[in-house]
């Protein structure tokens, strides 16, 4: 049987589903934010307990608390850091990924040159649906 798609009904259903997903997500985010806040307060109390007895771990019947040192490097002077990188070629200090926005700009500016060596581009069609504006 060859049925004609009713685009009006499909778009209406799509938008209803998207609105419901957004509503559920907002509810989840509110609840999750409250739970994260509660956990943060409890983590602070547990860290105080570890610090009070100078312990890296505290075992309880419900689980083990482990004190850990979190460390994250960040750059405050990229020019100096680039020079440093050149002086230490045995280390790869950066994450390996292509900045999508800059790459798109480069390709647009050099359309006749083709892709740089070692780079592939995947393109696929998708759809997006916008809610009609109120009239």
MARMIMI-192113 format. One record per residue (C-alpha): residue in three letters; x, y, z. Coordinates in Angstrom, 3 decimals. Example, Ala and Ser with C-alpha at 12.3 -4.5 7.8 and 13.67 -1.06 7.14 Angstrom:
<nodes>
   residu          u          v          w
      ala     12.300     -4.500      7.800
      ser     13.670     -1.060      7.140
</nodes>
This chain:
<nodes>
   residu          u          v          w
      unk      0.000      0.000      0.000
      unk      1.405      3.371     -0.995
      unk      0.378      5.961      1.604
      unk      0.992      9.689      1.251
      unk      2.845     11.100      4.228
      unk      0.965     13.824      6.051
      unk      3.837     16.210      6.737
      unk      1.669     18.481      8.905
      unk      0.885     15.636     11.327
      unk      4.470     14.375     11.343
      unk      5.881     17.836     12.173
      unk      3.218     18.287     14.866
      unk      4.127     14.918     16.423
      unk      7.849     15.681     16.176
      unk      7.436     19.020     17.955
      unk      5.238     17.455     20.659
      unk      7.868     14.788     21.335
      unk     10.656     17.373     21.417
      unk      8.679     19.579     23.834
      unk      8.050     16.593     26.123
      unk     11.743     15.652     26.055
      unk     12.650     19.264     26.943
      unk     10.150     19.256     29.843
      unk     11.524     15.976     31.187
      unk     15.101     17.219     30.785
      unk     14.340     20.436     32.721
      unk     12.807     18.407     35.560
      unk     15.809     16.099     35.581
      unk     18.293     18.999     35.573
      unk     16.580     20.675     38.536
      unk     16.578     17.426     40.537
      unk     20.135     16.572     39.470
      unk     21.433     20.020     40.470
      unk     19.944     19.607     43.952
      unk     21.463     16.126     44.306
      unk     24.884     17.324     43.113
      unk     24.751     20.131     45.660
      unk     23.920     17.670     48.447
      unk     26.764     15.393     47.354
      unk     29.183     18.342     47.266
      unk     28.345     19.264     50.850
      unk     28.809     15.648     51.956
      unk     32.137     15.421     50.076
      unk     33.362     18.515     51.935
      unk     32.465     16.920     55.279
      unk     34.192     13.671     54.286
      unk     37.309     15.576     53.181
      unk     37.362     17.317     56.554
      unk     37.167     13.897     58.229
      unk     40.136     12.627     56.157
      unk     42.115     15.780     56.907
      unk     41.315     15.611     60.630
      unk     42.966     12.198     60.967
      unk     45.445     12.724     58.101
      unk     44.146      9.663     56.240
      unk     44.036      9.025     52.505
      unk     41.159      6.607     53.020
      unk     38.524      5.818     55.609
      unk     36.718      2.486     55.436
      unk     33.105      2.229     56.586
      unk     30.548     -0.549     56.452
      unk     28.865      1.304     53.555
      unk     31.972      2.019     51.532
      unk     35.422      3.551     51.523
      unk     36.181      7.261     51.385
      unk     39.349      8.004     49.441
      unk     41.055     11.373     49.507
      unk     42.557     12.231     46.145
      unk     44.469     15.113     44.660
      unk     42.898     16.421     41.459
      unk     45.263     18.225     39.130
      unk     44.541     20.005     35.864
      unk     46.968     22.090     33.827
      unk     45.847     25.208     32.001
      unk     47.696     27.734     29.884
      unk     47.978     31.437     30.666
      unk     50.442     32.352     27.898
      unk     50.029     30.398     24.659
      unk     52.952     32.048     22.864
      unk     55.389     31.018     25.583
      unk     53.888     27.555     25.770
      unk     54.215     27.040     21.989
      unk     57.925     27.889     22.247
      unk     58.245     25.457     25.144
      unk     56.553     22.738     23.065
      unk     59.070     23.231     20.266
      unk     61.920     22.824     22.755
      unk     60.415     19.500     23.978
      unk     59.375     17.603     20.829
      unk     59.362     14.226     22.621
      unk     56.171     15.180     24.461
      unk     52.777     15.673     22.901
      unk     51.099     18.217     25.169
      unk     47.890     18.693     23.226
      unk     44.788     16.635     22.672
      unk     44.479     15.309     19.158
      unk     41.357     16.679     17.575
      unk     40.508     19.138     14.868
      unk     38.809     22.402     15.808
      unk     35.717     22.098     13.643
      unk     34.976     25.824     13.280
      unk     38.541     26.775     12.344
      unk     38.822     23.832      9.961
      unk     35.574     24.796      8.204
      unk     36.890     28.355      7.794
      unk     40.203     27.049      6.418
      unk     38.416     24.820      3.874
      unk     36.205     27.731      2.791
      unk     39.267     29.979      2.382
      unk     41.190     27.280      0.450
      unk     38.359     25.588     -1.445
      unk     40.507     24.911     -4.520
      unk     43.313     23.202     -2.552
      unk     41.406     20.122     -1.407
      unk     41.767     18.540      2.022
      unk     45.024     18.684      3.983
      unk     46.981     15.413      4.101
      unk     45.718     12.886      6.631
      unk     42.279     14.454      6.982
      unk     38.929     13.024      5.942
      unk     35.566     14.739      6.195
      unk     32.316     12.932      6.873
      unk     29.144     14.597      5.683
      unk     25.642     13.359      6.286
      unk     22.211     14.860      5.873
      unk     19.938     15.357      8.831
      unk     16.831     17.375      9.491
      unk     15.963     20.005     12.029
      unk     12.485     21.162     12.888
      unk     11.629     24.641     14.075
      unk      8.525     25.511     15.973
      unk      6.302     27.917     14.058
      unk      6.458     31.476     15.334
      unk      3.392     32.779     17.146
      unk      1.197     34.885     14.931
</nodes>
